[in-house]
Amino acid sequence: MISIIIFTLFLSIFTGVEGAGEKLELSVLLRRISALEERLHIQEKINEEQDTIIKNLLLERTERTGAPVNGIFTSFDTERNNDSQWEGARGINIGIKSQISSPIQSLVKDLKETSPVLGSRKIQRGIVPGDVAFYSYLSHHETNLGHHQTIIFDEVVTNIGGNYNQYSGIFTSPGNGVYTFSWTLFCNKGALFTSELVVNSAPVGVLYCSALRAGDIRQTSSVAVVRINQGDIVYVRTHPTASLIGEMFSNSYSYSSFCGWKLF
């Protein structure tokens, strides 16, 4: 096929030159033919690489869906051969934008819709057994704070897995893993206190809040990522010895809250 194309190009070039009354040296024509042949070889290599990529994508979809791909391979190979003959007859380098059969177009569309790499569509994941997450807030001001006091965030918004107890303020780990915990506290005007995030009896995080010289409430937040085991308890408490003045603020505009979730 390449020889026919080259011969056709040679005749067209030679005829055009003769018709114009000009002569080109044979060495010049041979260089042009050699360059065209090299371009055709490069294009064939590009086409083969494209075929390999697309067939790998077909195999990937087959592994995911179980759908047979023999028919698609046959259709693709047939059309690729037809395209190669048509492209050769034109005698030009089509580049990477070659025509693709309708089964392949369907494959590309399917991969773009389902693949997190090729497409922008998000994969939706529902709640599954083993998921853990909770969020609860304080429904009132805590006006009688004491040292070493567990803060009971009594209004539960989210409690996936049911591991947070709104009456004790304690989260109990359902299994080993890495968890994220965050708590936010508001101190009323003139108040000052320090709180701790505690796993069993060991503090793993500290938060300081002060509105001693403030004209309004103040808020602080903290986050901790910890590895805990099944049966471990996690809670927020006031510091056992640090200064403690005034009250903890919480209302519908500014909730003092506690939340956590399992990472893995």
Backbone hydrogen bonds in HBPLUS format (Angstrom, degrees):
<---DONOR---> <-ACCEPTOR-->    atom                        ^
c    i                          cat <-CA-CA->   ^        H-A-AA   ^      H-
h    n   atom  resd res      DA  || num        DHA   H-A  angle D-A-AA Bond
n    s   type  num  typ     dist DA aas  dist angle  dist       angle   num
A0005-ILE N   A0001-MET O   3.04 MM   4  6.33 161.7  2.08 151.0 155.8     1
A0006-ILE N   A0002-ILE O   2.86 MM   4  6.11 164.6  1.89 152.5 156.9     2
A0007-PHE N   A0003-SER O   2.85 MM   4  6.01 160.1  1.89 147.4 153.3     3
A0008-THR N   A0004-ILE O   2.82 MM   4  6.03 158.2  1.87 149.3 155.6     4
A0009-LEU N   A0005-ILE O   2.87 MM   4  6.12 163.3  1.89 153.4 157.9     5
A0010-PHE N   A0006-ILE O   2.82 MM   4  6.01 151.6  1.90 145.7 154.4     6
A0011-LEU N   A0007-PHE O   2.91 MM   4  6.21 159.4  1.96 150.8 155.1     7
A0012-SER N   A0008-THR O   2.94 MM   4  6.20 163.2  1.97 151.6 156.4     8
A0013-ILE N   A0009-LEU O   2.91 MM   4  6.03 160.6  1.95 148.7 154.0     9
A0014-PHE N   A0010-PHE O   2.84 MM   4  5.96 163.2  1.87 148.7 154.2    10
A0015-THR N   A0011-LEU O   2.72 MM   4  5.82 164.4  1.74 151.5 156.3    11
A0016-GLY N   A0012-SER O   2.95 MM   4  6.01 160.3  1.99 140.8 146.7    12
A0017-VAL N   A0013-ILE O   2.94 MM   4  6.14 154.3  2.00 145.7 153.1    13
A0018-GLU N   A0014-PHE O   2.85 MM   4  6.11 160.7  1.89 151.2 156.6    14
A0019-GLY N   A0015-THR O   2.84 MM   4  6.00 161.2  1.87 153.8 158.8    15
A0020-ALA N   A0016-GLY O   3.18 MM   4  6.27 141.4  2.34 136.7 145.7    16
A0022-GLU N   A0017-VAL O   3.00 MM   5  5.36 158.3  2.05 163.6 157.3    17
A0021-GLY N   A0018-GLU O   2.98 MM   3  5.07 152.5  2.06 101.6 110.0    18
A0028-VAL N   A0025-GLU O   3.07 MM   3  5.50 128.6  2.35 107.4 119.6    19
A0029-LEU N   A0025-GLU O   3.31 MM   4  6.76 159.1  2.36 152.2 157.5    20
A0030-LEU N   A0026-LEU O   2.96 MM   4  6.19 158.2  2.00 151.3 157.6    21
A0031-ARG N   A0027-SER O   3.06 MM   4  6.25 150.6  2.15 141.3 148.4    22
A0032-ARG N   A0028-VAL O   3.07 MM   4  6.39 154.8  2.14 147.3 153.8    23
A0033-ILE N   A0029-LEU O   2.91 MM   4  6.19 158.9  1.96 151.3 157.3    24
A0034-SER N   A0030-LEU O   2.88 MM   4  6.04 158.6  1.93 146.6 152.7    25
A0035-ALA N   A0031-ARG O   2.94 MM   4  6.16 152.0  2.02 143.8 151.1    26
A0036-LEU N   A0032-ARG O   2.99 MM   4  6.28 156.8  2.04 148.2 154.1    27
A0037-GLU N   A0033-ILE O   2.91 MM   4  6.16 159.2  1.96 151.2 157.1    28
A0038-GLU N   A0034-SER O   2.99 MM   4  6.21 151.4  2.08 143.7 151.2    29
A0039-ARG N   A0035-ALA O   3.01 MM   4  6.30 153.3  2.09 145.4 152.4    30
A0040-LEU N   A0036-LEU O   2.98 MM   4  6.27 153.9  2.05 148.8 155.7    31
A0041-HIS N   A0037-GLU O   3.05 MM   4  6.34 154.3  2.12 145.9 152.3    32
A0042-ILE N   A0038-GLU O   3.03 MM   4  6.30 156.9  2.09 147.8 153.8    33
A0043-GLN N   A0039-ARG O   2.94 MM   4  6.21 157.0  1.99 148.2 154.5    34
A0044-GLU N   A0040-LEU O   2.95 MM   4  6.21 154.1  2.02 147.4 154.2    35
A0045-LYS N   A0041-HIS O   3.11 MM   4  6.38 153.1  2.18 145.2 151.8    36
A0046-ILE N   A0042-ILE O   2.98 MM   4  6.32 155.3  2.04 149.1 155.9    37
A0047-ASN N   A0043-GLN O   2.89 MM   4  6.16 160.1  1.93 151.8 156.9    38
A0048-GLU N   A0044-GLU O   2.99 MM   4  6.24 154.6  2.05 145.8 152.4    39
A0049-GLU N   A0045-LYS O   3.04 MM   4  6.31 156.1  2.10 148.0 154.1    40
A0050-GLN N   A0046-ILE O   2.94 MM   4  6.25 153.7  2.01 149.2 156.8    41
A0051-ASP N   A0047-ASN O   2.90 MM   4  6.18 157.0  1.96 148.8 155.1    42
A0052-THR N   A0048-GLU O   3.03 MM   4  6.31 156.3  2.09 147.2 152.9    43
A0053-ILE N   A0049-GLU O   3.03 MM   4  6.32 159.7  2.07 149.2 154.0    44
A0054-ILE N   A0050-GLN O   2.99 MM   4  6.21 169.4  2.00 157.8 160.0    45
A0055-LYS N   A0051-ASP O   2.94 MM   4  6.08 159.4  1.98 149.6 155.7    46
A0056-ASN N   A0052-THR O   2.98 MM   4  6.15 151.0  2.06 145.0 152.7    47
A0057-LEU N   A0053-ILE O   3.05 MM   4  6.37 148.7  2.15 144.0 152.6    48
A0058-LEU N   A0054-ILE O   2.95 MM   4  6.29 148.9  2.05 144.9 153.6    49
A0059-LEU N   A0055-LYS O   2.97 MM   4  6.28 155.4  2.03 147.0 153.0    50
A0060-GLU N   A0056-ASN O   2.94 MM   4  6.19 149.6  2.04 142.7 151.3    51
A0061-ARG N   A0057-LEU O   2.99 MM   4  6.29 156.4  2.04 148.1 153.4    52
A0062-THR N   A0058-LEU O   2.95 MM   4  6.21 152.0  2.03 145.4 153.8    53
A0063-GLU N   A0059-LEU O   2.99 MM   4  6.27 153.6  2.06 147.2 153.2    54
A0064-ARG N   A0060-GLU O   3.15 MM   4  6.44 143.8  2.28 140.4 150.1    55
A0064-ARG N   A0061-ARG O   3.11 MM   3  5.03 120.7  2.48  91.2 106.2    56
A0065-THR N   A0061-ARG O   2.80 MM   4  5.94 162.6  1.83 158.0 162.2    57
A0066-GLY N   A0062-THR O   2.62 MM   4  4.71 145.2  1.73 129.6 139.8    58
A0072-ILE N   A0069-VAL O   3.07 MM   3  5.12 116.4  2.49  96.2 111.8    59
A0073-PHE N   A0069-VAL O   2.89 MM   4  6.17 159.5  1.93 158.2 163.9    60
A0074-THR N   A0070-ASN O   2.97 MM   4  6.22 164.7  1.99 152.3 155.8    61
A0075-SER N   A0071-GLY O   2.96 MM   4  6.13 166.2  1.98 147.0 151.0    62
A0076-PHE N   A0072-ILE O   2.82 MM   4  5.89 158.6  1.86 148.1 154.8    63
A0077-ASP N   A0073-PHE O   2.81 MM   4  5.98 167.0  1.83 155.0 158.4    64
A0078-THR N   A0074-THR O   2.94 MM   4  6.08 161.8  1.97 150.2 155.3    65
A0079-GLU N   A0075-SER O   3.04 MM   4  6.16 169.3  2.06 148.6 151.7    66
A0080-ARG N   A0076-PHE O   2.79 MM   4  5.92 149.7  1.88 147.2 156.9    67
A0081-ASN N   A0077-ASP O   2.98 MM   4  6.20 154.7  2.05 145.8 151.3    68
A0082-ASN N   A0078-THR O   3.01 MM   4  6.32 161.2  2.05 150.1 155.4    69
A0083-ASP N   A0079-GLU O   2.79 MM   4  5.93 158.6  1.83 146.5 153.0    70
A0084-SER N   A0080-ARG O   2.90 MM   4  6.10 150.8  1.98 143.8 151.7    71
A0085-GLN N   A0081-ASN O   3.09 MM   4  6.42 156.5  2.15 149.8 154.6    72
A0086-TRP N   A0082-ASN O   3.00 MM   4  6.26 162.6  2.03 151.3 156.4    73
A0087-GLU N   A0083-ASP O   2.75 MM   4  5.91 160.3  1.78 153.1 159.0    74
A0088-GLY N   A0084-SER O   2.84 MM   4  5.97 154.2  1.91 142.5 150.1    75
A0089-ALA N   A0085-GLN O   2.92 MM   4  6.14 153.2  2.00 146.5 153.3    76
A0090-ARG N   A0086-TRP O   3.15 MM   4  6.44 145.5  2.27 140.7 149.3    77
A0091-GLY N   A0087-GLU O   3.02 MM   4  6.33 133.5  2.25 137.9 151.1    78
A0091-GLY N   A0088-GLY O   2.97 MM   3  4.87 125.8  2.27  92.0 107.3    79
A0104-ILE N   A0101-SER O   3.08 MM   3  5.37 121.7  2.43 103.8 117.8    80
A0105-GLN N   A0101-SER O   2.99 MM   4  6.35 155.4  2.06 151.2 159.1    81
A0106-SER N   A0102-SER O   2.97 MM   4  6.17 151.8  2.05 147.1 154.0    82
A0107-LEU N   A0103-PRO O   3.03 MM   4  6.29 148.2  2.14 138.6 147.1    83
A0108-VAL N   A0104-ILE O   2.90 MM   4  6.23 163.9  1.93 158.5 160.9    84
A0109-LYS N   A0105-GLN O   3.06 MM   4  6.24 160.3  2.10 145.9 151.1    85
A0110-ASP N   A0106-SER O   2.96 MM   4  6.16 156.4  2.02 145.5 152.1    86
A0111-LEU N   A0107-LEU O   2.90 MM   4  6.18 159.9  1.94 157.2 162.4    87
A0112-LYS N   A0108-VAL O   3.00 MM   4  6.17 157.3  2.05 148.7 154.6    88
A0113-GLU N   A0109-LYS O   3.13 MM   4  6.32 142.9  2.28 141.4 150.7    89
A0114-THR N   A0110-ASP O   3.10 MM   4  6.27 139.9  2.27 143.5 153.8    90
A0115-SER N   A0111-LEU O   2.76 MM   4  5.30 154.3  1.83 148.7 152.9    91
A0119-GLY N   A0115-SER O   2.96 MM   4  5.46 152.6  2.04 138.7 146.6    92
A0131-ASP N   A0128-VAL O   3.09 MM   3  5.89 157.6  2.14 148.1 149.2    93
A0262-LYS N   A0132-VAL O   3.08 MM 130  5.41 158.2  2.13 141.1 140.8    94
A0133-ALA N   A0160-ILE O   3.32 MM  27  5.10 160.0  2.36 131.8 132.6    95
A0160-ILE N   A0133-ALA O   2.71 MM  27  5.10 129.7  1.96 157.4 169.5    96
A0134-PHE N   A0260-GLY O   2.85 MM 126  5.50 154.7  1.91 162.1 163.5    97
A0260-GLY N   A0134-PHE O   3.05 MM 126  5.50 154.8  2.11 144.0 146.5    98
A0135-TYR N   A0158-THR O   2.79 MM  23  4.95 150.1  1.88 137.7 134.7    99
A0157-VAL N   A0135-TYR O   2.88 MM  22  5.60 170.4  1.89 158.2 160.7   100
A0158-THR N   A0135-TYR O   3.19 MM  23  4.95 166.7  2.21 136.4 139.9   101
A0136-SER N   A0258-PHE O   2.93 MM 122  5.51 162.1  1.96 160.4 166.5   102
A0258-PHE N   A0136-SER O   2.84 MM 122  5.51 159.6  1.88 168.6 171.9   103
A0137-TYR N   A0155-GLU O   2.90 MM  18  5.23 157.1  1.96 138.4 142.6   104
A0155-GLU N   A0137-TYR O   2.92 MM  18  5.23 163.0  1.95 165.2 165.0   105
A0138-LEU N   A0256-SER O   2.80 MM 118  5.53 160.7  1.84 168.3 171.4   106
A0142-GLU N   A0248-MET O   2.88 MM 106  4.94 155.0  1.94 140.9 148.4   107
A0248-MET N   A0142-GLU O   3.02 MM 106  4.94 156.4  2.08 142.1 141.4   108
A0238-THR N   A0149-GLN O   2.85 MM  89  5.23 148.4  1.95 134.3 142.6   109
A0151-ILE N   A0236-VAL O   2.80 MM  85  5.69 168.5  1.81 148.6 152.5   110
A0162-GLY N   A0159-ASN O   2.99 MM   3  5.14 153.3  2.06 115.5 123.3   111
A0172-THR N   A0163-ASN O   2.98 MM   9  5.44 164.1  2.00 148.8 151.8   112
A0165-ASN N   A0170-ILE O   2.92 MM   5  5.44 161.8  1.95 144.9 150.9   113
A0169-GLY N   A0165-ASN O   2.80 MM   4  5.57 142.5  1.94 150.2 161.1   114
A0171-PHE N   A0234-VAL O   2.89 MM  63  5.11 175.4  1.89 158.0 159.5   115
A0234-VAL N   A0171-PHE O   2.80 MM  63  5.11 153.6  1.87 148.2 156.6   116
A0173-SER N   A0232-ASP O   2.82 MM  59  5.35 170.5  1.83 165.2 167.7   117
A0231-GLY N   A0173-SER O   2.87 MM  58  5.14 177.9  1.87 142.9 143.6   118
A0177-GLY N   A0228-ILE O   3.02 MM  51  5.81 151.6  2.11 166.5 165.4   119
A0228-ILE N   A0177-GLY O   2.95 MM  51  5.81 152.9  2.02 170.0 175.5   120
A0263-LEU N   A0178-VAL O   2.77 MM  85  5.59 161.5  1.81 152.9 159.0   121
A0179-TYR N   A0226-VAL O   2.82 MM  47  5.49 168.8  1.83 164.5 163.7   122
A0226-VAL N   A0179-TYR O   2.89 MM  47  5.49 150.1  1.98 156.2 163.5   123
A0180-THR N   A0261-TRP O   2.88 MM  81  5.50 165.1  1.90 164.6 168.8   124
A0261-TRP N   A0180-THR O   2.95 MM  81  5.50 146.4  2.06 148.5 158.4   125
A0181-PHE N   A0224-ALA O   2.85 MM  43  5.35 163.1  1.88 160.2 165.9   126
A0224-ALA N   A0181-PHE O   2.85 MM  43  5.35 157.0  1.90 157.1 162.6   127
A0182-SER N   A0259-CYS O   2.94 MM  77  5.44 164.1  1.97 148.0 149.9   128
A0259-CYS N   A0182-SER O   2.91 MM  77  5.44 156.9  1.96 164.1 169.2   129
A0183-TRP N   A0222-SER O   3.14 MM  39  5.79 153.3  2.21 152.0 160.0   130
A0222-SER N   A0183-TRP O   3.11 MM  39  5.79 147.5  2.22 152.5 162.5   131
A0184-THR N   A0257-SER O   2.98 MM  73  5.26 157.6  2.03 138.8 145.4   132
A0257-SER N   A0184-THR O   2.83 MM  73  5.26 141.1  1.98 139.8 152.6   133
A0185-LEU N   A0220-THR O   3.00 MM  35  5.74 160.4  2.04 166.8 171.9   134
A0220-THR N   A0185-LEU O   3.09 MM  35  5.74 158.1  2.14 158.6 164.7   135
A0249-PHE N   A0186-PHE O   2.75 MM  63  5.03 156.5  1.80 133.9 139.6   136
A0187-CYS N   A0218-ARG O   2.82 MM  31  5.44 156.9  1.87 154.5 162.3   137
A0218-ARG N   A0187-CYS O   3.07 MM  31  5.44 159.0  2.11 150.9 157.5   138
A0188-ASN N   A0247-GLU O   3.17 MM  59  5.87 175.5  2.18 159.5 160.9   139
A0191-ALA N   A0188-ASN O   2.87 MM   3  5.33 153.4  1.94 145.8 143.6   140
A0190-GLY N   A0211-ALA O   2.64 MM  21  5.01 149.8  1.72 138.7 132.0   141
A0211-ALA N   A0191-ALA O   2.75 MM  20  5.24 168.8  1.76 168.8 164.8   142
A0192-LEU N   A0245-ILE O   2.79 MM  53  4.93 161.4  1.83 136.5 136.1   143
A0245-ILE N   A0192-LEU O   2.66 MM  53  4.93 167.1  1.68 155.4 158.4   144
A0193-PHE N   A0209-CYS O   3.00 MM  16  5.64 161.2  2.04 159.9 165.2   145
A0209-CYS N   A0193-PHE O   2.98 MM  16  5.64 169.9  1.99 176.2 179.5   146
A0239-HIS N   A0194-THR O   2.80 MM  45  5.48 155.6  1.86 150.2 144.8   147
A0195-SER N   A0207-LEU O   2.78 MM  12  5.18 165.0  1.80 155.0 159.9   148
A0207-LEU N   A0195-SER O   2.88 MM  12  5.18 157.9  1.93 146.3 147.0   149
A0196-GLU N   A0237-ARG O   2.75 MM  41  5.42 155.9  1.81 160.7 167.9   150
A0237-ARG N   A0196-GLU O   3.00 MM  41  5.42 157.0  2.05 148.7 156.2   151
A0197-LEU N   A0205-GLY O   2.81 MM   8  4.85 159.6  1.85 130.8 135.6   152
A0204-VAL N   A0197-LEU O   2.73 MM   7  5.67 167.2  1.75 164.9 167.6   153
A0198-VAL N   A0235-TYR O   2.85 MM  37  5.45 174.2  1.85 168.8 170.7   154
A0235-TYR N   A0198-VAL O   3.05 MM  37  5.45 150.1  2.15 144.6 153.8   155
A0199-VAL N   A0202-ALA O   2.94 MM   3  5.35 168.9  1.95 148.6 146.3   156
A0202-ALA N   A0199-VAL O   2.94 MM   3  5.35 164.6  1.96 137.5 134.1   157
A0200-ASN N   A0233-ILE O   2.71 MM  33  5.11 161.5  1.74 152.4 158.1   158
A0214-ALA N   A0211-ALA O   3.37 MM   3  4.87 168.0  2.39  97.4  99.7   159
A0232-ASP N   A0229-ASN O   3.09 MM   3  5.66 166.1  2.12 134.6 137.1   160
A0251-ASN N   A0254-SER O   3.16 MM   3  5.33 153.4  2.24 112.3 119.6   161
A0254-SER N   A0251-ASN O   3.07 MM   3  5.33 134.6  2.29 106.0 118.3   162
